[in-house]
């Protein structure tokens, strides 16, 4: 795979397509040491335990709309994949963030080492409130300027010249 972003996009497409169609088939993407943190905060370890979570019937009725996928390089050639989107069920649509650590196996293939799902809440459409009417500002009256008479300047007396007497030079 050329870049971390390309890997992240390819992984997300494959993962969420399988999650929408047959989640139980995703077990092969995990390993015996893989960890999954479920939407209720429970940590599940190992392929068999993760398959049990993925076999849950409620997961099979979900559709996903992705709004963002990012891939970042990590330790020893692994890749962190962060996915944001909305999960659609019969009852609701919920915003989610899911983070994966894709680690390299000895055969250089990637597997899901960590899978952390966080449900962020119900999807809301933001409707901006109508702007309040803006009243024209009432101009403040200009302050009245009262001219004070300029103080009369007293004439400064010029210094008187002193007569200098010259002393005879010897």
C-alpha positions in Angstrom: 0.0 0.0 0.0 1.4 3.4 -0.9 0.5 5.6 2.0 -1.0 5.4 5.4 -4.0 7.3 4.1 -4.6 4.9 1.3 -4.4 2.0 3.7 -6.8 3.7 6.1 -9.3 4.4 3.3 -9.1 0.8 1.9 -9.4 -0.7 5.4 -12.4 1.5 6.3 -14.2 0.6 3.1 -13.7 -3.1 3.6 -14.4 -3.1 7.3 -17.7 -1.1 7.2 -19.0 -2.8 4.1 -18.5 -6.2 6.0 -20.0 -4.6 9.2 -23.1 -3.6 7.3 -23.5 -7.0 5.4 -22.1 -9.7 7.6 -20.3 -8.6 10.8 -19.4 -12.1 11.9 -17.0 -12.4 8.9 -14.8 -9.7 10.4 -13.3 -12.1 12.9 -10.6 -12.9 10.5 -9.3 -9.3 10.7 -8.4 -9.8 14.4 -5.7 -11.9 16.1 -5.5 -13.9 19.4 -4.1 -10.8 21.2 -6.5 -8.3 19.7 -8.6 -6.1 22.0 -11.9 -4.5 21.2 -13.6 -1.8 23.4 -17.3 -2.0 22.7 -19.7 0.9 22.6 -20.7 0.3 26.2 -17.0 0.5 27.3 -16.5 -3.2 27.8 -13.1 -4.6 26.7 -13.0 -7.9 24.9 -9.8 -9.8 24.2 -9.1 -12.5 21.6 -10.6 -13.7 18.3 -13.3 -15.9 19.9 -14.6 -13.2 22.3 -14.5 -10.6 19.5 -16.5 -12.9 17.2 -19.1 -13.3 19.9 -19.5 -9.5 20.0 -19.6 -9.3 16.2 -22.3 -12.1 16.0 -24.7 -10.0 18.0 -27.9 -9.7 15.9 -28.3 -6.0 16.6 -25.0 -5.3 14.8 -26.4 -7.0 11.7 -29.1 -4.4 11.4 -26.8 -1.4 11.2 -25.7 0.7 8.3 -22.8 3.2 8.4 -22.3 6.6 6.8 -18.6 7.6 7.1 -17.8 11.3 7.4 -14.1 11.1 7.9 -11.2 8.6 7.7 -7.6 9.4 8.6 -4.5 7.2 8.7 -1.4 7.9 10.8 1.9 6.0 11.0 2.7 4.3 14.3 5.3 2.1 15.9 7.0 -0.8 14.0 5.1 -0.1 10.8 1.6 -0.1 12.3 -1.0 2.3 11.3 -3.6 4.2 13.4 -6.9 4.6 11.6 -9.5 7.0 12.9 -13.0 6.9 11.5 -15.9 9.3 12.2 -19.4 8.8 11.0 -23.0 7.9 11.7 -24.4 4.5 12.5 -28.0 4.1 11.3 -30.3 1.6 13.1 -34.0 1.2 12.9 -34.5 3.3 16.0 -31.9 6.0 15.6 -28.9 7.5 14.0 -25.9 7.9 16.2 -22.6 9.7 15.6 -19.5 7.6 16.4 -15.8 7.6 16.4 -13.8 4.4 16.0 -10.1 4.1 16.3 -8.1 1.1 15.1 -4.5 0.1 15.5 -3.6 -2.0 12.4 -0.4 -3.9 13.3 1.8 -5.9 10.9 1.9 -9.6 11.2 5.1 -11.6 10.5 3.8 -12.1 7.0 3.6 -8.3 6.6 -0.2 -8.4 6.4 -2.2 -6.0 8.6 -4.6 -7.1 11.4 -6.7 -5.2 13.9 -4.7 -5.1 17.1 -6.9 -2.5 18.9 -10.5 -1.5 18.1 -12.1 1.2 20.1 -15.6 2.3 19.4 -17.2 5.4 21.0 -20.8 6.5 20.4 -20.9 10.3 20.5 -24.6 10.7 20.7 -27.6 11.2 18.5 -27.1 12.8 15.2 -28.4 16.3 15.3 -29.0 18.7 12.4 -27.9 22.1 13.5 -30.3 24.8 12.6 -29.0 28.3 13.2 -31.4 30.6 15.0 -32.9 33.4 12.9 -30.9 36.6 13.4 -32.5 39.1 15.7 -33.6 42.3 14.0 -31.0 44.9 14.4 -32.2 48.3 15.3 -30.5 51.3 13.9 -28.4 52.8 16.7 -29.7 56.1 18.0 -27.0 58.6 17.6 -25.9 60.1 20.8 -26.0 63.8 21.0 -22.7 65.4 20.6 -21.3 66.9 23.7 -21.7 70.7 23.9 -18.3 72.3 23.7 -18.0 75.5 25.7 -15.1 77.6 24.7 -13.2 78.9 27.6 -11.5 82.2 27.0 -7.8 81.8 26.4 -5.8 83.1 29.3 -4.1 86.3 28.6 -0.4 85.9 28.4 1.6 88.2 30.5 4.4 89.7 28.6 7.7 88.3 29.6 10.1 91.2 30.3 13.1 91.2 28.2 16.3 91.1 30.1 17.9 94.4 30.6 21.3 94.8 29.1 24.0 95.5 31.6 26.6 97.9 30.8 30.0 96.3 30.8 32.8 98.4 31.7 36.0 97.7 30.2 39.0 97.6 32.4 42.2 98.9 31.0 44.6 96.3 29.9 48.2 96.7 31.1 
